[in-house]
């Protein structure tokens, strides 16, 4: 079904008709019925209409009536979602295609527009992709802030028990994960664009040079004894951190630094 922004109207309260865009129809293909039900419920929450299919035949019967396709790669019994992707691309080349898989495959890089890893790519990633494709279909400019999408891959690889922050060579935050935001007492959106050394001047003497050195030399920094990194110990506590700093190419192609820290020991005394 092509997008038609004039196909439905409501009264705007001033005697005129208010144009309401038709909801986007998303084809969900997965041989796991529970996965289909879960994704379908999530998409409804975000305003999408979902057409679910558990077989290639069911999916191919719906190709003329969808706006975006989200196809699971492994369908069992030697069947793959890329078969539907190839058919859809031939019949309706304008329809965006997202492939979901639990593993990276050499076969990827074909007709699909995006590949997301199941178990690593979050629901937020899927919704972000759908929003981008939806805007493109409606003829609107697509503006995507790559930071969360790009840097959250590092966070998932490191684990939720690790404090993680991404900074440029001057100490300007690009990204922090939830444990870091909670530790420092601010929401995550507070950090990007702020400078670590202006907000936490007690770190400047040691860490300004470390960040610059890692960014410029692209060497890895490891410190298993530094006490009080990121936040001075609270009264009555002593923290021992395992700290790792390694270089990264930022979303703006500049060189930055990923700092990760895990508490090895926390001592409390009266």
TORBA-42858 format. One record per residue (C-alpha): residue in one letter; x, y, z. Coordinates in pm, 1 decimal. Example, Ala and Ser with C-alpha at 12.3 -4.5 7.8 and 13.67 -1.06 7.14 Angstrom:
REM TORBA-42858
{"A"; {1230.0; -450.0; 780.0}}
{"S"; {1367.0; -106.0; 714.0}}
REM end
This chain:
REM TORBA-42858
{"X"; {0.0; 0.0; 0.0}}
{"X"; {158.4; 330.6; -99.1}}
{"X"; {159.2; 608.4; 156.4}}
{"X"; {-133.9; 845.6; 100.4}}
{"X"; {-144.8; 1142.4; 333.9}}
{"X"; {-477.4; 1264.0; 189.6}}
{"X"; {-667.0; 940.8; 226.3}}
{"X"; {-817.4; 1018.0; 564.2}}
{"X"; {-945.0; 1343.0; 714.7}}
{"X"; {-1101.5; 1475.3; 1034.9}}
{"X"; {-1257.3; 1808.0; 1128.3}}
{"X"; {-994.1; 2047.5; 1258.7}}
{"X"; {-1245.2; 2237.6; 1478.4}}
{"X"; {-1239.0; 2544.7; 1254.3}}
{"X"; {-1470.9; 2419.5; 984.0}}
{"X"; {-1188.3; 2271.7; 775.1}}
{"X"; {-1055.6; 1924.4; 725.1}}
{"X"; {-736.7; 1818.8; 901.0}}
{"X"; {-524.6; 1575.4; 703.3}}
{"X"; {-417.5; 1267.5; 902.0}}
{"X"; {-152.7; 1037.3; 759.0}}
{"X"; {-236.7; 671.2; 719.8}}
{"X"; {-46.6; 456.2; 970.3}}
{"X"; {254.3; 269.9; 839.2}}
{"X"; {196.1; -101.2; 776.3}}
{"X"; {491.8; -316.6; 880.8}}
{"X"; {532.4; -677.1; 769.9}}
{"X"; {676.2; -894.4; 1049.3}}
{"X"; {812.7; -1232.3; 940.3}}
{"X"; {932.4; -1479.8; 1204.7}}
{"X"; {878.1; -1853.6; 1248.9}}
{"X"; {855.3; -1797.7; 1627.8}}
{"X"; {494.7; -1703.4; 1705.2}}
{"X"; {586.2; -1556.4; 2044.6}}
{"X"; {835.8; -1320.8; 1879.9}}
{"X"; {567.3; -1212.5; 1634.1}}
{"X"; {318.9; -1137.5; 1910.7}}
{"X"; {576.3; -941.7; 2111.1}}
{"X"; {699.0; -730.8; 1819.1}}
{"X"; {346.6; -671.2; 1696.5}}
{"X"; {239.5; -543.2; 2040.1}}
{"X"; {542.1; -312.7; 2059.4}}
{"X"; {477.9; -171.8; 1712.5}}
{"X"; {113.5; -102.7; 1798.3}}
{"X"; {232.5; 91.4; 2101.9}}
{"X"; {431.8; 317.7; 1868.6}}
{"X"; {145.8; 367.8; 1623.1}}
{"X"; {232.8; 112.7; 1355.7}}
{"X"; {2.3; -144.1; 1201.1}}
{"X"; {163.3; -487.4; 1178.3}}
{"X"; {96.9; -770.8; 937.6}}
{"X"; {240.0; -1092.6; 1082.1}}
{"X"; {360.0; -1398.2; 893.8}}
{"X"; {530.0; -1714.2; 1015.5}}
{"X"; {608.6; -1860.3; 672.1}}
{"X"; {751.8; -1732.8; 345.6}}
{"X"; {422.9; -1804.6; 166.1}}
{"X"; {225.3; -1599.7; 418.3}}
{"X"; {469.6; -1311.6; 390.0}}
{"X"; {474.9; -1311.0; 9.2}}
{"X"; {94.4; -1292.1; 4.0}}
{"X"; {115.6; -958.5; 191.7}}
{"X"; {386.8; -784.2; -7.5}}
{"X"; {147.9; -559.1; -199.4}}
{"X"; {-8.7; -421.0; 119.5}}
{"X"; {287.3; -318.8; 337.9}}
{"X"; {511.4; -13.8; 366.9}}
{"X"; {814.3; -156.3; 552.7}}
{"X"; {930.4; -518.1; 595.7}}
{"X"; {1100.9; -656.3; 909.7}}
{"X"; {1216.5; -1007.4; 823.5}}
{"X"; {1378.2; -1267.2; 1045.9}}
{"X"; {1674.0; -1429.4; 872.1}}
{"X"; {1663.2; -1787.6; 1003.4}}
{"X"; {1317.3; -1937.8; 952.1}}
{"X"; {1408.3; -2304.1; 1003.0}}
{"X"; {1395.4; -2596.4; 758.0}}
{"X"; {1646.2; -2427.1; 530.1}}
{"X"; {1425.0; -2121.1; 479.7}}
{"X"; {1550.8; -1763.1; 507.9}}
{"X"; {1390.7; -1421.8; 523.9}}
{"X"; {1623.3; -1303.8; 248.4}}
{"X"; {1406.6; -1504.9; 7.7}}
{"X"; {1116.4; -1273.6; 86.8}}
{"X"; {1349.4; -972.7; 71.1}}
{"X"; {1453.5; -1063.5; -284.1}}
{"X"; {1091.6; -1107.3; -395.2}}
{"X"; {985.8; -780.4; -233.0}}
{"X"; {1273.9; -585.6; -386.5}}
{"X"; {1182.1; -712.9; -731.0}}
{"X"; {809.4; -642.6; -697.5}}
{"X"; {821.7; -318.9; -496.7}}
{"X"; {1174.7; -175.4; -490.2}}
{"X"; {1068.1; 133.2; -293.4}}
{"X"; {975.5; -64.5; 21.2}}
{"X"; {1248.0; -56.0; 294.9}}
{"X"; {1366.8; -393.3; 423.4}}
{"X"; {1512.9; -470.9; 768.1}}
{"X"; {1669.8; -812.8; 830.9}}
{"X"; {1686.4; -945.3; 1188.7}}
{"X"; {1936.5; -1216.6; 1278.1}}
{"X"; {2109.2; -1360.9; 1582.8}}
{"X"; {2441.1; -1374.7; 1397.1}}
{"X"; {2631.0; -1181.8; 1133.9}}
{"X"; {2625.3; -1365.6; 802.1}}
{"X"; {2844.1; -1337.6; 495.0}}
{"X"; {2522.5; -1336.6; 292.7}}
{"X"; {2423.4; -996.6; 426.8}}
{"X"; {2486.9; -686.7; 220.0}}
{"X"; {2227.1; -784.2; -39.4}}
{"X"; {1894.5; -619.0; -105.8}}
{"X"; {1817.1; -533.9; 257.4}}
{"X"; {1838.8; -170.6; 367.3}}
{"X"; {1940.2; -245.2; 725.9}}
{"X"; {2059.2; -540.7; 933.9}}
{"X"; {1994.7; -557.5; 1309.0}}
{"X"; {2136.3; -819.6; 1545.0}}
{"X"; {1874.3; -990.0; 1759.9}}
{"X"; {1982.1; -986.8; 2123.5}}
{"X"; {2215.2; -691.3; 2066.1}}
{"X"; {2006.5; -441.9; 1872.4}}
{"X"; {1739.5; -312.8; 2108.2}}
{"X"; {1374.9; -235.1; 2044.7}}
{"X"; {1482.3; 130.1; 2045.8}}
{"X"; {1709.3; 54.5; 1749.9}}
{"X"; {1421.0; -104.0; 1558.2}}
{"X"; {1186.0; 186.0; 1629.7}}
{"X"; {1457.2; 435.6; 1530.9}}
{"X"; {1502.8; 252.4; 1201.0}}
{"X"; {1127.4; 244.2; 1138.5}}
{"X"; {1094.0; 615.7; 1216.9}}
{"X"; {1372.2; 696.8; 970.2}}
{"X"; {1220.9; 485.2; 693.9}}
{"X"; {874.4; 624.0; 771.0}}
{"X"; {995.6; 983.2; 733.4}}
{"X"; {1164.7; 896.8; 404.8}}
{"X"; {848.0; 733.7; 271.5}}
{"X"; {643.7; 1040.4; 361.3}}
{"X"; {888.2; 1263.8; 176.7}}
{"X"; {1019.1; 1428.3; 492.9}}
{"X"; {1386.7; 1493.1; 567.6}}
{"X"; {1545.5; 1217.9; 774.9}}
{"X"; {1757.7; 1348.3; 1062.4}}
{"X"; {1917.9; 1084.1; 1282.6}}
{"X"; {2146.9; 1148.2; 1578.2}}
{"X"; {2392.6; 863.3; 1538.1}}
{"X"; {2538.9; 879.6; 1886.2}}
{"X"; {2303.2; 653.7; 2079.4}}
{"X"; {2269.3; 407.2; 1792.4}}
{"X"; {2646.1; 399.7; 1733.9}}
{"X"; {2778.9; 400.7; 2088.2}}
{"X"; {2514.9; 172.7; 2242.3}}
{"X"; {2681.6; -117.6; 2056.9}}
{"X"; {2987.3; -67.1; 2279.1}}
{"X"; {2768.1; -55.0; 2589.5}}
{"X"; {2599.7; -385.2; 2498.0}}
{"X"; {2936.6; -550.1; 2442.5}}
{"X"; {3073.9; -426.5; 2775.7}}
{"X"; {2770.6; -513.8; 2988.3}}
{"X"; {2531.2; -320.1; 3209.5}}
{"X"; {2749.8; -352.4; 3518.4}}
{"X"; {3020.1; -134.8; 3360.8}}
{"X"; {3031.1; 243.2; 3385.7}}
{"X"; {3091.8; 363.0; 3029.7}}
{"X"; {3143.7; 705.4; 2876.0}}
{"X"; {3260.9; 823.8; 2535.5}}
{"X"; {3451.1; 1153.7; 2516.4}}
{"X"; {3651.5; 1350.0; 2264.6}}
{"X"; {4017.8; 1432.6; 2322.7}}
{"X"; {3926.2; 1752.3; 2510.7}}
{"X"; {3698.5; 1570.3; 2754.6}}
{"X"; {3362.1; 1665.4; 2600.7}}
{"X"; {3107.0; 1391.1; 2662.5}}
{"X"; {2957.7; 1226.5; 2355.2}}
{"X"; {2770.6; 944.4; 2532.0}}
{"X"; {2728.6; 785.4; 2873.9}}
{"X"; {2541.2; 469.4; 2962.3}}
{"X"; {2273.7; 439.9; 3231.8}}
{"X"; {2507.9; 317.1; 3511.6}}
{"X"; {2736.4; 615.9; 3451.7}}
{"X"; {2444.3; 861.2; 3450.0}}
{"X"; {2310.3; 716.2; 3775.8}}
{"X"; {2654.2; 731.0; 3937.0}}
{"X"; {2703.9; 1096.0; 3844.2}}
{"X"; {2349.4; 1195.9; 3936.4}}
{"X"; {2223.6; 1336.3; 3606.2}}
{"X"; {1996.3; 1205.9; 3327.7}}
{"X"; {2182.5; 1067.4; 3027.0}}
{"X"; {2070.8; 1351.2; 2800.9}}
{"X"; {2245.6; 1600.4; 3033.8}}
{"X"; {2595.8; 1486.6; 2932.7}}
{"X"; {2647.4; 1520.0; 2553.7}}
{"X"; {2828.2; 1847.4; 2481.1}}
{"X"; {2934.6; 1914.2; 2840.1}}
{"X"; {3299.0; 1900.7; 2940.5}}
{"X"; {3409.4; 1651.0; 3205.3}}
{"X"; {3682.5; 1877.0; 3341.9}}
{"X"; {3458.7; 2181.7; 3378.5}}
{"X"; {3193.2; 1976.2; 3557.4}}
{"X"; {3441.9; 1773.5; 3764.4}}
{"X"; {3759.1; 1982.8; 3796.4}}
{"X"; {3910.6; 1742.2; 4050.3}}
{"X"; {3972.2; 1498.7; 3761.5}}
{"X"; {4162.2; 1744.0; 3542.5}}
{"X"; {4514.5; 1701.6; 3683.1}}
{"X"; {4531.8; 1329.1; 3603.9}}
{"X"; {4273.1; 1258.9; 3337.4}}
{"X"; {4310.3; 1549.8; 3096.8}}
{"X"; {4649.8; 1422.7; 2983.7}}
{"X"; {4538.1; 1058.9; 2979.9}}
{"X"; {4245.4; 1134.3; 2746.2}}
{"X"; {4459.2; 1341.0; 2512.6}}
{"X"; {4733.6; 1076.0; 2502.1}}
{"X"; {4492.1; 789.5; 2425.9}}
{"X"; {4319.5; 992.9; 2151.5}}
{"X"; {4641.3; 1113.4; 1988.4}}
{"X"; {4856.3; 801.0; 2015.5}}
{"X"; {4566.9; 551.1; 1987.9}}
{"X"; {4718.8; 353.6; 2274.4}}
{"X"; {4509.2; 171.8; 2534.6}}
{"X"; {4521.4; 285.5; 2897.8}}
{"X"; {4465.9; 38.0; 3182.9}}
{"X"; {4461.6; 122.2; 3555.2}}
{"X"; {4354.4; -134.4; 3813.4}}
{"X"; {4428.8; 71.4; 4123.0}}
{"X"; {4291.7; 420.7; 4067.1}}
{"X"; {4058.3; 517.3; 4350.1}}
{"X"; {3762.3; 744.6; 4307.3}}
{"X"; {3747.6; 766.0; 3926.4}}
{"X"; {3439.0; 944.6; 3792.7}}
{"X"; {3313.0; 1033.8; 4137.1}}
{"X"; {3492.6; 1092.5; 4463.8}}
{"X"; {3411.2; 820.3; 4716.7}}
{"X"; {3117.8; 900.4; 4938.8}}
{"X"; {3191.1; 960.2; 5302.8}}
{"X"; {3250.7; 627.5; 5469.0}}
{"X"; {3331.7; 447.5; 5141.9}}
{"X"; {3646.0; 358.8; 4952.1}}
{"X"; {3623.2; 235.8; 4592.4}}
{"X"; {3883.8; 52.1; 4388.5}}
{"X"; {3818.0; 64.7; 4011.8}}
{"X"; {3935.1; -135.2; 3714.3}}
{"X"; {3966.3; 133.7; 3446.4}}
{"X"; {4011.5; 84.8; 3073.1}}
{"X"; {4049.2; 364.0; 2820.2}}
{"X"; {4076.5; 292.0; 2448.4}}
{"X"; {4058.1; 505.6; 2132.3}}
{"X"; {3758.6; 521.0; 1900.6}}
{"X"; {3664.0; 708.5; 1585.0}}
{"X"; {3366.5; 923.3; 1684.6}}
{"X"; {3046.7; 972.4; 1486.2}}
{"X"; {3194.9; 1298.4; 1350.4}}
{"X"; {3514.0; 1115.8; 1235.6}}
{"X"; {3728.9; 1273.9; 1505.8}}
{"X"; {3931.0; 1053.2; 1740.6}}
{"X"; {3784.7; 1007.2; 2085.4}}
{"X"; {3819.2; 786.9; 2390.3}}
{"X"; {3598.4; 520.3; 2546.3}}
{"X"; {3638.4; 507.8; 2924.7}}
{"X"; {3500.8; 205.9; 3105.5}}
{"X"; {3518.5; 134.5; 3477.0}}
{"X"; {3407.6; -150.9; 3698.7}}
{"X"; {3419.9; -146.9; 4077.8}}
{"X"; {3655.4; -421.0; 4193.2}}
{"X"; {3611.5; -348.1; 4561.4}}
{"X"; {3396.9; -120.1; 4774.5}}
{"X"; {3485.7; -82.6; 5140.3}}
{"X"; {3251.5; 76.3; 5391.2}}
{"X"; {3342.7; 184.6; 5738.7}}
{"X"; {3177.6; 374.5; 6018.0}}
REM end
